[in-house]
Amino acid sequence: MGWSLRTLILTMVLVGSGGGESEVLPIGFVNRTQHSGADLWTIWKSAQQSLARKVDLNPLQRSDPGVLADMRQGDSRALREAPHQIGVAREPDVTSATLFGTTGVLRTDPTGLIACPQPCNVRYAAAFSKYDLHLTRYAESWELEGDNFAILLEYEFENQILSALGYNMSWR
């Protein structure tokens, strides 16, 4: 087989298999909340604006005494990031009994927490995001908490944006 025929066949195989590039999902949310799509977009835009002003890379790490803030100047690229079919949904709160049994922490029901899958830095959280799976989950009890819900989701949307921009997410 000649060089050009081999090149053509290899190119066809790569194009047919997608060439190893990941598919870009359509812009928008997979909304499994009691909030409108417009509400989610408003929260997303707030997250963009926040990151365009400043980037806080270690809010979770600062719960340890003596840890300094890793604050960066705002990143204007955040204003161009869009949600690509990010699934947003509630999960039932972990029960008070389960929380106490696994951590020794006593909270009344609803606890406002859900199990945070690895590689989370904590066992339970009010919300979490999985960037590779395009999803954000939050404790069901936050659903109707108005401004608190928006603040919680804004933080998770900031995480989605920072991940898409290539930031280290170890302490977010």
Chimera marker file (.cmm) of the C-alpha trace (Angstrom):
<marker_set name="trace">
<marker id="1" x="0.000" y="0.000" z="0.000" r="1" g="1" b="0" radius="0.5"/>
<marker id="2" x="1.261" y="3.422" z="-0.867" r="1" g="1" b="0" radius="0.5"/>
<marker id="3" x="1.905" y="6.107" z="1.755" r="1" g="1" b="0" radius="0.5"/>
<marker id="4" x="-1.063" y="8.256" z="0.687" r="1" g="1" b="0" radius="0.5"/>
<marker id="5" x="-3.524" y="5.323" z="0.751" r="1" g="1" b="0" radius="0.5"/>
<marker id="6" x="-2.384" y="4.351" z="4.286" r="1" g="1" b="0" radius="0.5"/>
<marker id="7" x="-2.745" y="7.959" z="5.377" r="1" g="1" b="0" radius="0.5"/>
<marker id="8" x="-6.243" y="8.135" z="3.884" r="1" g="1" b="0" radius="0.5"/>
<marker id="9" x="-7.347" y="4.910" z="5.632" r="1" g="1" b="0" radius="0.5"/>
<marker id="10" x="-5.883" y="6.023" z="8.969" r="1" g="1" b="0" radius="0.5"/>
<marker id="11" x="-7.595" y="9.399" z="8.631" r="1" g="1" b="0" radius="0.5"/>
<marker id="12" x="-10.931" y="7.730" z="7.886" r="1" g="1" b="0" radius="0.5"/>
<marker id="13" x="-10.575" y="5.456" z="10.933" r="1" g="1" b="0" radius="0.5"/>
<marker id="14" x="-9.741" y="8.403" z="13.180" r="1" g="1" b="0" radius="0.5"/>
<marker id="15" x="-12.584" y="10.518" z="11.835" r="1" g="1" b="0" radius="0.5"/>
<marker id="16" x="-14.983" y="7.602" z="12.167" r="1" g="1" b="0" radius="0.5"/>
<marker id="17" x="-13.992" y="7.067" z="15.796" r="1" g="1" b="0" radius="0.5"/>
<marker id="18" x="-14.128" y="10.745" z="16.657" r="1" g="1" b="0" radius="0.5"/>
<marker id="19" x="-10.365" y="11.144" z="16.551" r="1" g="1" b="0" radius="0.5"/>
<marker id="20" x="-10.143" y="10.935" z="20.342" r="1" g="1" b="0" radius="0.5"/>
<marker id="21" x="-11.749" y="14.347" z="20.865" r="1" g="1" b="0" radius="0.5"/>
<marker id="22" x="-14.617" y="14.598" z="23.291" r="1" g="1" b="0" radius="0.5"/>
<marker id="23" x="-18.023" y="15.629" z="22.040" r="1" g="1" b="0" radius="0.5"/>
<marker id="24" x="-19.128" y="19.130" z="22.993" r="1" g="1" b="0" radius="0.5"/>
<marker id="25" x="-22.549" y="18.962" z="24.590" r="1" g="1" b="0" radius="0.5"/>
<marker id="26" x="-25.227" y="21.555" z="23.788" r="1" g="1" b="0" radius="0.5"/>
<marker id="27" x="-25.414" y="24.610" z="26.016" r="1" g="1" b="0" radius="0.5"/>
<marker id="28" x="-27.947" y="24.503" z="28.823" r="1" g="1" b="0" radius="0.5"/>
<marker id="29" x="-28.984" y="22.637" z="31.940" r="1" g="1" b="0" radius="0.5"/>
<marker id="30" x="-30.689" y="19.335" z="32.608" r="1" g="1" b="0" radius="0.5"/>
<marker id="31" x="-32.946" y="20.906" z="35.199" r="1" g="1" b="0" radius="0.5"/>
<marker id="32" x="-34.265" y="18.543" z="37.882" r="1" g="1" b="0" radius="0.5"/>
<marker id="33" x="-35.049" y="21.317" z="40.362" r="1" g="1" b="0" radius="0.5"/>
<marker id="34" x="-38.204" y="23.174" z="41.341" r="1" g="1" b="0" radius="0.5"/>
<marker id="35" x="-36.629" y="26.318" z="39.877" r="1" g="1" b="0" radius="0.5"/>
<marker id="36" x="-36.995" y="27.575" z="36.334" r="1" g="1" b="0" radius="0.5"/>
<marker id="37" x="-34.303" y="27.386" z="33.707" r="1" g="1" b="0" radius="0.5"/>
<marker id="38" x="-34.189" y="31.187" z="33.858" r="1" g="1" b="0" radius="0.5"/>
<marker id="39" x="-33.401" y="30.954" z="37.595" r="1" g="1" b="0" radius="0.5"/>
<marker id="40" x="-30.493" y="28.598" z="36.879" r="1" g="1" b="0" radius="0.5"/>
<marker id="41" x="-29.178" y="30.940" z="34.182" r="1" g="1" b="0" radius="0.5"/>
<marker id="42" x="-29.344" y="33.895" z="36.603" r="1" g="1" b="0" radius="0.5"/>
<marker id="43" x="-27.328" y="31.927" z="39.164" r="1" g="1" b="0" radius="0.5"/>
<marker id="44" x="-24.842" y="30.828" z="36.454" r="1" g="1" b="0" radius="0.5"/>
<marker id="45" x="-24.327" y="34.460" z="35.388" r="1" g="1" b="0" radius="0.5"/>
<marker id="46" x="-23.726" y="35.461" z="39.021" r="1" g="1" b="0" radius="0.5"/>
<marker id="47" x="-21.068" y="32.752" z="39.241" r="1" g="1" b="0" radius="0.5"/>
<marker id="48" x="-19.432" y="34.069" z="36.067" r="1" g="1" b="0" radius="0.5"/>
<marker id="49" x="-19.402" y="37.627" z="37.419" r="1" g="1" b="0" radius="0.5"/>
<marker id="50" x="-17.983" y="36.514" z="40.755" r="1" g="1" b="0" radius="0.5"/>
<marker id="51" x="-15.093" y="34.660" z="39.121" r="1" g="1" b="0" radius="0.5"/>
<marker id="52" x="-14.407" y="37.563" z="36.776" r="1" g="1" b="0" radius="0.5"/>
<marker id="53" x="-13.796" y="39.666" z="39.928" r="1" g="1" b="0" radius="0.5"/>
<marker id="54" x="-11.742" y="37.190" z="41.995" r="1" g="1" b="0" radius="0.5"/>
<marker id="55" x="-10.922" y="33.495" z="42.243" r="1" g="1" b="0" radius="0.5"/>
<marker id="56" x="-10.731" y="31.775" z="45.634" r="1" g="1" b="0" radius="0.5"/>
<marker id="57" x="-9.000" y="28.425" z="45.154" r="1" g="1" b="0" radius="0.5"/>
<marker id="58" x="-9.012" y="27.067" z="48.703" r="1" g="1" b="0" radius="0.5"/>
<marker id="59" x="-12.104" y="27.906" z="50.762" r="1" g="1" b="0" radius="0.5"/>
<marker id="60" x="-12.325" y="24.319" z="52.085" r="1" g="1" b="0" radius="0.5"/>
<marker id="61" x="-8.659" y="24.145" z="53.028" r="1" g="1" b="0" radius="0.5"/>
<marker id="62" x="-8.965" y="27.299" z="55.135" r="1" g="1" b="0" radius="0.5"/>
<marker id="63" x="-11.046" y="25.408" z="57.696" r="1" g="1" b="0" radius="0.5"/>
<marker id="64" x="-7.648" y="24.181" z="58.951" r="1" g="1" b="0" radius="0.5"/>
<marker id="65" x="-5.947" y="26.690" z="61.285" r="1" g="1" b="0" radius="0.5"/>
<marker id="66" x="-3.072" y="28.637" z="59.797" r="1" g="1" b="0" radius="0.5"/>
<marker id="67" x="-3.911" y="27.997" z="56.132" r="1" g="1" b="0" radius="0.5"/>
<marker id="68" x="-3.608" y="31.141" z="54.044" r="1" g="1" b="0" radius="0.5"/>
<marker id="69" x="-6.094" y="32.078" z="51.361" r="1" g="1" b="0" radius="0.5"/>
<marker id="70" x="-5.143" y="31.248" z="47.782" r="1" g="1" b="0" radius="0.5"/>
<marker id="71" x="-6.876" y="34.203" z="46.135" r="1" g="1" b="0" radius="0.5"/>
<marker id="72" x="-6.263" y="35.111" z="42.509" r="1" g="1" b="0" radius="0.5"/>
<marker id="73" x="-7.232" y="38.033" z="40.346" r="1" g="1" b="0" radius="0.5"/>
<marker id="74" x="-10.478" y="37.598" z="38.495" r="1" g="1" b="0" radius="0.5"/>
<marker id="75" x="-10.463" y="35.543" z="35.316" r="1" g="1" b="0" radius="0.5"/>
<marker id="76" x="-12.417" y="37.192" z="32.492" r="1" g="1" b="0" radius="0.5"/>
<marker id="77" x="-12.580" y="33.838" z="30.657" r="1" g="1" b="0" radius="0.5"/>
<marker id="78" x="-15.286" y="32.878" z="33.161" r="1" g="1" b="0" radius="0.5"/>
<marker id="79" x="-17.642" y="35.258" z="31.364" r="1" g="1" b="0" radius="0.5"/>
<marker id="80" x="-17.398" y="33.097" z="28.229" r="1" g="1" b="0" radius="0.5"/>
<marker id="81" x="-17.957" y="29.717" z="29.924" r="1" g="1" b="0" radius="0.5"/>
<marker id="82" x="-21.342" y="28.131" z="29.346" r="1" g="1" b="0" radius="0.5"/>
<marker id="83" x="-23.008" y="25.170" z="31.030" r="1" g="1" b="0" radius="0.5"/>
<marker id="84" x="-22.941" y="22.155" z="28.722" r="1" g="1" b="0" radius="0.5"/>
<marker id="85" x="-25.934" y="20.064" z="29.803" r="1" g="1" b="0" radius="0.5"/>
<marker id="86" x="-25.043" y="20.237" z="33.487" r="1" g="1" b="0" radius="0.5"/>
<marker id="87" x="-27.528" y="18.108" z="35.382" r="1" g="1" b="0" radius="0.5"/>
<marker id="88" x="-28.793" y="19.999" z="38.426" r="1" g="1" b="0" radius="0.5"/>
<marker id="89" x="-30.853" y="18.033" z="40.928" r="1" g="1" b="0" radius="0.5"/>
<marker id="90" x="-31.664" y="17.585" z="44.591" r="1" g="1" b="0" radius="0.5"/>
<marker id="91" x="-30.880" y="14.515" z="46.657" r="1" g="1" b="0" radius="0.5"/>
<marker id="92" x="-32.594" y="13.534" z="49.893" r="1" g="1" b="0" radius="0.5"/>
<marker id="93" x="-30.762" y="14.845" z="52.956" r="1" g="1" b="0" radius="0.5"/>
<marker id="94" x="-28.778" y="12.278" z="54.899" r="1" g="1" b="0" radius="0.5"/>
<marker id="95" x="-30.701" y="11.495" z="58.071" r="1" g="1" b="0" radius="0.5"/>
<marker id="96" x="-29.630" y="12.742" z="61.459" r="1" g="1" b="0" radius="0.5"/>
<marker id="97" x="-29.164" y="9.135" z="62.619" r="1" g="1" b="0" radius="0.5"/>
<marker id="98" x="-26.918" y="8.276" z="59.659" r="1" g="1" b="0" radius="0.5"/>
<marker id="99" x="-24.878" y="11.446" z="60.090" r="1" g="1" b="0" radius="0.5"/>
<marker id="100" x="-24.402" y="10.785" z="63.813" r="1" g="1" b="0" radius="0.5"/>
<marker id="101" x="-23.601" y="7.111" z="63.235" r="1" g="1" b="0" radius="0.5"/>
<marker id="102" x="-20.902" y="7.814" z="60.641" r="1" g="1" b="0" radius="0.5"/>
<marker id="103" x="-19.382" y="11.056" z="61.944" r="1" g="1" b="0" radius="0.5"/>
<marker id="104" x="-20.517" y="11.573" z="65.535" r="1" g="1" b="0" radius="0.5"/>
<marker id="105" x="-22.009" y="14.927" z="64.490" r="1" g="1" b="0" radius="0.5"/>
<marker id="106" x="-25.496" y="15.554" z="65.851" r="1" g="1" b="0" radius="0.5"/>
<marker id="107" x="-27.864" y="17.613" z="63.662" r="1" g="1" b="0" radius="0.5"/>
<marker id="108" x="-31.627" y="17.703" z="63.509" r="1" g="1" b="0" radius="0.5"/>
<marker id="109" x="-33.516" y="16.537" z="60.432" r="1" g="1" b="0" radius="0.5"/>
<marker id="110" x="-33.365" y="17.777" z="57.791" r="1" g="1" b="0" radius="0.5"/>
<marker id="111" x="-29.597" y="17.909" z="58.105" r="1" g="1" b="0" radius="0.5"/>
<marker id="112" x="-28.976" y="19.990" z="54.970" r="1" g="1" b="0" radius="0.5"/>
<marker id="113" x="-26.257" y="17.532" z="53.939" r="1" g="1" b="0" radius="0.5"/>
<marker id="114" x="-25.809" y="14.770" z="51.377" r="1" g="1" b="0" radius="0.5"/>
<marker id="115" x="-23.083" y="12.192" z="50.932" r="1" g="1" b="0" radius="0.5"/>
<marker id="116" x="-20.248" y="13.643" z="48.895" r="1" g="1" b="0" radius="0.5"/>
<marker id="117" x="-18.678" y="10.969" z="46.642" r="1" g="1" b="0" radius="0.5"/>
<marker id="118" x="-14.935" y="10.641" z="46.320" r="1" g="1" b="0" radius="0.5"/>
<marker id="119" x="-12.721" y="12.494" z="45.606" r="1" g="1" b="0" radius="0.5"/>
<marker id="120" x="-14.461" y="15.000" z="47.921" r="1" g="1" b="0" radius="0.5"/>
<marker id="121" x="-12.418" y="16.398" z="50.801" r="1" g="1" b="0" radius="0.5"/>
<marker id="122" x="-15.387" y="15.867" z="53.120" r="1" g="1" b="0" radius="0.5"/>
<marker id="123" x="-17.774" y="12.989" z="53.724" r="1" g="1" b="0" radius="0.5"/>
<marker id="124" x="-20.958" y="15.082" z="53.698" r="1" g="1" b="0" radius="0.5"/>
<marker id="125" x="-21.678" y="18.452" z="52.123" r="1" g="1" b="0" radius="0.5"/>
<marker id="126" x="-24.605" y="20.710" z="51.332" r="1" g="1" b="0" radius="0.5"/>
<marker id="127" x="-23.833" y="20.203" z="47.624" r="1" g="1" b="0" radius="0.5"/>
<marker id="128" x="-21.224" y="18.797" z="45.273" r="1" g="1" b="0" radius="0.5"/>
<marker id="129" x="-20.333" y="18.797" z="41.584" r="1" g="1" b="0" radius="0.5"/>
<marker id="130" x="-18.828" y="16.105" z="39.390" r="1" g="1" b="0" radius="0.5"/>
<marker id="131" x="-17.145" y="17.887" z="36.508" r="1" g="1" b="0" radius="0.5"/>
<marker id="132" x="-16.482" y="14.891" z="34.275" r="1" g="1" b="0" radius="0.5"/>
<marker id="133" x="-20.133" y="13.833" z="34.572" r="1" g="1" b="0" radius="0.5"/>
<marker id="134" x="-21.555" y="17.356" z="34.116" r="1" g="1" b="0" radius="0.5"/>
<marker id="135" x="-23.641" y="17.272" z="37.265" r="1" g="1" b="0" radius="0.5"/>
<marker id="136" x="-24.368" y="19.263" z="40.388" r="1" g="1" b="0" radius="0.5"/>
<marker id="137" x="-26.304" y="17.828" z="43.330" r="1" g="1" b="0" radius="0.5"/>
<marker id="138" x="-27.564" y="19.539" z="46.483" r="1" g="1" b="0" radius="0.5"/>
<marker id="139" x="-29.389" y="18.564" z="49.663" r="1" g="1" b="0" radius="0.5"/>
<marker id="140" x="-33.142" y="18.609" z="49.091" r="1" g="1" b="0" radius="0.5"/>
<marker id="141" x="-33.796" y="20.761" z="52.154" r="1" g="1" b="0" radius="0.5"/>
<marker id="142" x="-32.001" y="23.672" z="50.452" r="1" g="1" b="0" radius="0.5"/>
<marker id="143" x="-34.446" y="23.667" z="47.507" r="1" g="1" b="0" radius="0.5"/>
<marker id="144" x="-36.840" y="26.247" z="48.922" r="1" g="1" b="0" radius="0.5"/>
<marker id="145" x="-34.330" y="28.292" z="50.930" r="1" g="1" b="0" radius="0.5"/>
<marker id="146" x="-34.453" y="31.262" z="48.519" r="1" g="1" b="0" radius="0.5"/>
<marker id="147" x="-31.237" y="33.271" z="48.624" r="1" g="1" b="0" radius="0.5"/>
<marker id="148" x="-29.429" y="30.469" z="50.461" r="1" g="1" b="0" radius="0.5"/>
<marker id="149" x="-30.259" y="28.088" z="47.605" r="1" g="1" b="0" radius="0.5"/>
<marker id="150" x="-28.913" y="30.591" z="45.072" r="1" g="1" b="0" radius="0.5"/>
<marker id="151" x="-25.689" y="31.084" z="47.072" r="1" g="1" b="0" radius="0.5"/>
<marker id="152" x="-25.192" y="27.321" z="47.380" r="1" g="1" b="0" radius="0.5"/>
<marker id="153" x="-25.751" y="26.736" z="43.677" r="1" g="1" b="0" radius="0.5"/>
<marker id="154" x="-23.624" y="29.729" z="42.677" r="1" g="1" b="0" radius="0.5"/>
<marker id="155" x="-20.661" y="28.192" z="44.501" r="1" g="1" b="0" radius="0.5"/>
<marker id="156" x="-21.176" y="24.898" z="42.661" r="1" g="1" b="0" radius="0.5"/>
<marker id="157" x="-21.515" y="26.696" z="39.334" r="1" g="1" b="0" radius="0.5"/>
<marker id="158" x="-18.273" y="28.549" z="40.096" r="1" g="1" b="0" radius="0.5"/>
<marker id="159" x="-16.694" y="25.124" z="40.578" r="1" g="1" b="0" radius="0.5"/>
<marker id="160" x="-18.038" y="23.929" z="37.227" r="1" g="1" b="0" radius="0.5"/>
<marker id="161" x="-16.606" y="27.035" z="35.528" r="1" g="1" b="0" radius="0.5"/>
<marker id="162" x="-13.224" y="26.816" z="37.257" r="1" g="1" b="0" radius="0.5"/>
<marker id="163" x="-12.916" y="23.162" z="36.323" r="1" g="1" b="0" radius="0.5"/>
<marker id="164" x="-13.718" y="23.937" z="32.682" r="1" g="1" b="0" radius="0.5"/>
<marker id="165" x="-11.017" y="26.632" z="32.754" r="1" g="1" b="0" radius="0.5"/>
<marker id="166" x="-8.446" y="24.129" z="34.037" r="1" g="1" b="0" radius="0.5"/>
<marker id="167" x="-8.026" y="25.286" z="37.646" r="1" g="1" b="0" radius="0.5"/>
<marker id="168" x="-6.883" y="22.917" z="40.383" r="1" g="1" b="0" radius="0.5"/>
<marker id="169" x="-10.076" y="21.958" z="42.200" r="1" g="1" b="0" radius="0.5"/>
<marker id="170" x="-8.462" y="20.154" z="45.154" r="1" g="1" b="0" radius="0.5"/>
<marker id="171" x="-9.734" y="22.608" z="47.770" r="1" g="1" b="0" radius="0.5"/>
<marker id="172" x="-12.982" y="23.845" z="46.230" r="1" g="1" b="0" radius="0.5"/>
<link id1="1" id2="2" r="1" g="1" b="0" radius="0.2"/>
<link id1="2" id2="3" r="1" g="1" b="0" radius="0.2"/>
<link id1="3" id2="4" r="1" g="1" b="0" radius="0.2"/>
<link id1="4" id2="5" r="1" g="1" b="0" radius="0.2"/>
<link id1="5" id2="6" r="1" g="1" b="0" radius="0.2"/>
<link id1="6" id2="7" r="1" g="1" b="0" radius="0.2"/>
<link id1="7" id2="8" r="1" g="1" b="0" radius="0.2"/>
<link id1="8" id2="9" r="1" g="1" b="0" radius="0.2"/>
<link id1="9" id2="10" r="1" g="1" b="0" radius="0.2"/>
<link id1="10" id2="11" r="1" g="1" b="0" radius="0.2"/>
<link id1="11" id2="12" r="1" g="1" b="0" radius="0.2"/>
<link id1="12" id2="13" r="1" g="1" b="0" radius="0.2"/>
<link id1="13" id2="14" r="1" g="1" b="0" radius="0.2"/>
<link id1="14" id2="15" r="1" g="1" b="0" radius="0.2"/>
<link id1="15" id2="16" r="1" g="1" b="0" radius="0.2"/>
<link id1="16" id2="17" r="1" g="1" b="0" radius="0.2"/>
<link id1="17" id2="18" r="1" g="1" b="0" radius="0.2"/>
<link id1="18" id2="19" r="1" g="1" b="0" radius="0.2"/>
<link id1="19" id2="20" r="1" g="1" b="0" radius="0.2"/>
<link id1="20" id2="21" r="1" g="1" b="0" radius="0.2"/>
<link id1="21" id2="22" r="1" g="1" b="0" radius="0.2"/>
<link id1="22" id2="23" r="1" g="1" b="0" radius="0.2"/>
<link id1="23" id2="24" r="1" g="1" b="0" radius="0.2"/>
<link id1="24" id2="25" r="1" g="1" b="0" radius="0.2"/>
<link id1="25" id2="26" r="1" g="1" b="0" radius="0.2"/>
<link id1="26" id2="27" r="1" g="1" b="0" radius="0.2"/>
<link id1="27" id2="28" r="1" g="1" b="0" radius="0.2"/>
<link id1="28" id2="29" r="1" g="1" b="0" radius="0.2"/>
<link id1="29" id2="30" r="1" g="1" b="0" radius="0.2"/>
<link id1="30" id2="31" r="1" g="1" b="0" radius="0.2"/>
<link id1="31" id2="32" r="1" g="1" b="0" radius="0.2"/>
<link id1="32" id2="33" r="1" g="1" b="0" radius="0.2"/>
<link id1="33" id2="34" r="1" g="1" b="0" radius="0.2"/>
<link id1="34" id2="35" r="1" g="1" b="0" radius="0.2"/>
<link id1="35" id2="36" r="1" g="1" b="0" radius="0.2"/>
<link id1="36" id2="37" r="1" g="1" b="0" radius="0.2"/>
<link id1="37" id2="38" r="1" g="1" b="0" radius="0.2"/>
<link id1="38" id2="39" r="1" g="1" b="0" radius="0.2"/>
<link id1="39" id2="40" r="1" g="1" b="0" radius="0.2"/>
<link id1="40" id2="41" r="1" g="1" b="0" radius="0.2"/>
<link id1="41" id2="42" r="1" g="1" b="0" radius="0.2"/>
<link id1="42" id2="43" r="1" g="1" b="0" radius="0.2"/>
<link id1="43" id2="44" r="1" g="1" b="0" radius="0.2"/>
<link id1="44" id2="45" r="1" g="1" b="0" radius="0.2"/>
<link id1="45" id2="46" r="1" g="1" b="0" radius="0.2"/>
<link id1="46" id2="47" r="1" g="1" b="0" radius="0.2"/>
<link id1="47" id2="48" r="1" g="1" b="0" radius="0.2"/>
<link id1="48" id2="49" r="1" g="1" b="0" radius="0.2"/>
<link id1="49" id2="50" r="1" g="1" b="0" radius="0.2"/>
<link id1="50" id2="51" r="1" g="1" b="0" radius="0.2"/>
<link id1="51" id2="52" r="1" g="1" b="0" radius="0.2"/>
<link id1="52" id2="53" r="1" g="1" b="0" radius="0.2"/>
<link id1="53" id2="54" r="1" g="1" b="0" radius="0.2"/>
<link id1="54" id2="55" r="1" g="1" b="0" radius="0.2"/>
<link id1="55" id2="56" r="1" g="1" b="0" radius="0.2"/>
<link id1="56" id2="57" r="1" g="1" b="0" radius="0.2"/>
<link id1="57" id2="58" r="1" g="1" b="0" radius="0.2"/>
<link id1="58" id2="59" r="1" g="1" b="0" radius="0.2"/>
<link id1="59" id2="60" r="1" g="1" b="0" radius="0.2"/>
<link id1="60" id2="61" r="1" g="1" b="0" radius="0.2"/>
<link id1="61" id2="62" r="1" g="1" b="0" radius="0.2"/>
<link id1="62" id2="63" r="1" g="1" b="0" radius="0.2"/>
<link id1="63" id2="64" r="1" g="1" b="0" radius="0.2"/>
<link id1="64" id2="65" r="1" g="1" b="0" radius="0.2"/>
<link id1="65" id2="66" r="1" g="1" b="0" radius="0.2"/>
<link id1="66" id2="67" r="1" g="1" b="0" radius="0.2"/>
<link id1="67" id2="68" r="1" g="1" b="0" radius="0.2"/>
<link id1="68" id2="69" r="1" g="1" b="0" radius="0.2"/>
<link id1="69" id2="70" r="1" g="1" b="0" radius="0.2"/>
<link id1="70" id2="71" r="1" g="1" b="0" radius="0.2"/>
<link id1="71" id2="72" r="1" g="1" b="0" radius="0.2"/>
<link id1="72" id2="73" r="1" g="1" b="0" radius="0.2"/>
<link id1="73" id2="74" r="1" g="1" b="0" radius="0.2"/>
<link id1="74" id2="75" r="1" g="1" b="0" radius="0.2"/>
<link id1="75" id2="76" r="1" g="1" b="0" radius="0.2"/>
<link id1="76" id2="77" r="1" g="1" b="0" radius="0.2"/>
<link id1="77" id2="78" r="1" g="1" b="0" radius="0.2"/>
<link id1="78" id2="79" r="1" g="1" b="0" radius="0.2"/>
<link id1="79" id2="80" r="1" g="1" b="0" radius="0.2"/>
<link id1="80" id2="81" r="1" g="1" b="0" radius="0.2"/>
<link id1="81" id2="82" r="1" g="1" b="0" radius="0.2"/>
<link id1="82" id2="83" r="1" g="1" b="0" radius="0.2"/>
<link id1="83" id2="84" r="1" g="1" b="0" radius="0.2"/>
<link id1="84" id2="85" r="1" g="1" b="0" radius="0.2"/>
<link id1="85" id2="86" r="1" g="1" b="0" radius="0.2"/>
<link id1="86" id2="87" r="1" g="1" b="0" radius="0.2"/>
<link id1="87" id2="88" r="1" g="1" b="0" radius="0.2"/>
<link id1="88" id2="89" r="1" g="1" b="0" radius="0.2"/>
<link id1="89" id2="90" r="1" g="1" b="0" radius="0.2"/>
<link id1="90" id2="91" r="1" g="1" b="0" radius="0.2"/>
<link id1="91" id2="92" r="1" g="1" b="0" radius="0.2"/>
<link id1="92" id2="93" r="1" g="1" b="0" radius="0.2"/>
<link id1="93" id2="94" r="1" g="1" b="0" radius="0.2"/>
<link id1="94" id2="95" r="1" g="1" b="0" radius="0.2"/>
<link id1="95" id2="96" r="1" g="1" b="0" radius="0.2"/>
<link id1="96" id2="97" r="1" g="1" b="0" radius="0.2"/>
<link id1="97" id2="98" r="1" g="1" b="0" radius="0.2"/>
<link id1="98" id2="99" r="1" g="1" b="0" radius="0.2"/>
<link id1="99" id2="100" r="1" g="1" b="0" radius="0.2"/>
<link id1="100" id2="101" r="1" g="1" b="0" radius="0.2"/>
<link id1="101" id2="102" r="1" g="1" b="0" radius="0.2"/>
<link id1="102" id2="103" r="1" g="1" b="0" radius="0.2"/>
<link id1="103" id2="104" r="1" g="1" b="0" radius="0.2"/>
<link id1="104" id2="105" r="1" g="1" b="0" radius="0.2"/>
<link id1="105" id2="106" r="1" g="1" b="0" radius="0.2"/>
<link id1="106" id2="107" r="1" g="1" b="0" radius="0.2"/>
<link id1="107" id2="108" r="1" g="1" b="0" radius="0.2"/>
<link id1="108" id2="109" r="1" g="1" b="0" radius="0.2"/>
<link id1="109" id2="110" r="1" g="1" b="0" radius="0.2"/>
<link id1="110" id2="111" r="1" g="1" b="0" radius="0.2"/>
<link id1="111" id2="112" r="1" g="1" b="0" radius="0.2"/>
<link id1="112" id2="113" r="1" g="1" b="0" radius="0.2"/>
<link id1="113" id2="114" r="1" g="1" b="0" radius="0.2"/>
<link id1="114" id2="115" r="1" g="1" b="0" radius="0.2"/>
<link id1="115" id2="116" r="1" g="1" b="0" radius="0.2"/>
<link id1="116" id2="117" r="1" g="1" b="0" radius="0.2"/>
<link id1="117" id2="118" r="1" g="1" b="0" radius="0.2"/>
<link id1="118" id2="119" r="1" g="1" b="0" radius="0.2"/>
<link id1="119" id2="120" r="1" g="1" b="0" radius="0.2"/>
<link id1="120" id2="121" r="1" g="1" b="0" radius="0.2"/>
<link id1="121" id2="122" r="1" g="1" b="0" radius="0.2"/>
<link id1="122" id2="123" r="1" g="1" b="0" radius="0.2"/>
<link id1="123" id2="124" r="1" g="1" b="0" radius="0.2"/>
<link id1="124" id2="125" r="1" g="1" b="0" radius="0.2"/>
<link id1="125" id2="126" r="1" g="1" b="0" radius="0.2"/>
<link id1="126" id2="127" r="1" g="1" b="0" radius="0.2"/>
<link id1="127" id2="128" r="1" g="1" b="0" radius="0.2"/>
<link id1="128" id2="129" r="1" g="1" b="0" radius="0.2"/>
<link id1="129" id2="130" r="1" g="1" b="0" radius="0.2"/>
<link id1="130" id2="131" r="1" g="1" b="0" radius="0.2"/>
<link id1="131" id2="132" r="1" g="1" b="0" radius="0.2"/>
<link id1="132" id2="133" r="1" g="1" b="0" radius="0.2"/>
<link id1="133" id2="134" r="1" g="1" b="0" radius="0.2"/>
<link id1="134" id2="135" r="1" g="1" b="0" radius="0.2"/>
<link id1="135" id2="136" r="1" g="1" b="0" radius="0.2"/>
<link id1="136" id2="137" r="1" g="1" b="0" radius="0.2"/>
<link id1="137" id2="138" r="1" g="1" b="0" radius="0.2"/>
<link id1="138" id2="139" r="1" g="1" b="0" radius="0.2"/>
<link id1="139" id2="140" r="1" g="1" b="0" radius="0.2"/>
<link id1="140" id2="141" r="1" g="1" b="0" radius="0.2"/>
<link id1="141" id2="142" r="1" g="1" b="0" radius="0.2"/>
<link id1="142" id2="143" r="1" g="1" b="0" radius="0.2"/>
<link id1="143" id2="144" r="1" g="1" b="0" radius="0.2"/>
<link id1="144" id2="145" r="1" g="1" b="0" radius="0.2"/>
<link id1="145" id2="146" r="1" g="1" b="0" radius="0.2"/>
<link id1="146" id2="147" r="1" g="1" b="0" radius="0.2"/>
<link id1="147" id2="148" r="1" g="1" b="0" radius="0.2"/>
<link id1="148" id2="149" r="1" g="1" b="0" radius="0.2"/>
<link id1="149" id2="150" r="1" g="1" b="0" radius="0.2"/>
<link id1="150" id2="151" r="1" g="1" b="0" radius="0.2"/>
<link id1="151" id2="152" r="1" g="1" b="0" radius="0.2"/>
<link id1="152" id2="153" r="1" g="1" b="0" radius="0.2"/>
<link id1="153" id2="154" r="1" g="1" b="0" radius="0.2"/>
<link id1="154" id2="155" r="1" g="1" b="0" radius="0.2"/>
<link id1="155" id2="156" r="1" g="1" b="0" radius="0.2"/>
<link id1="156" id2="157" r="1" g="1" b="0" radius="0.2"/>
<link id1="157" id2="158" r="1" g="1" b="0" radius="0.2"/>
<link id1="158" id2="159" r="1" g="1" b="0" radius="0.2"/>
<link id1="159" id2="160" r="1" g="1" b="0" radius="0.2"/>
<link id1="160" id2="161" r="1" g="1" b="0" radius="0.2"/>
<link id1="161" id2="162" r="1" g="1" b="0" radius="0.2"/>
<link id1="162" id2="163" r="1" g="1" b="0" radius="0.2"/>
<link id1="163" id2="164" r="1" g="1" b="0" radius="0.2"/>
<link id1="164" id2="165" r="1" g="1" b="0" radius="0.2"/>
<link id1="165" id2="166" r="1" g="1" b="0" radius="0.2"/>
<link id1="166" id2="167" r="1" g="1" b="0" radius="0.2"/>
<link id1="167" id2="168" r="1" g="1" b="0" radius="0.2"/>
<link id1="168" id2="169" r="1" g="1" b="0" radius="0.2"/>
<link id1="169" id2="170" r="1" g="1" b="0" radius="0.2"/>
<link id1="170" id2="171" r="1" g="1" b="0" radius="0.2"/>
<link id1="171" id2="172" r="1" g="1" b="0" radius="0.2"/>
</marker_set>
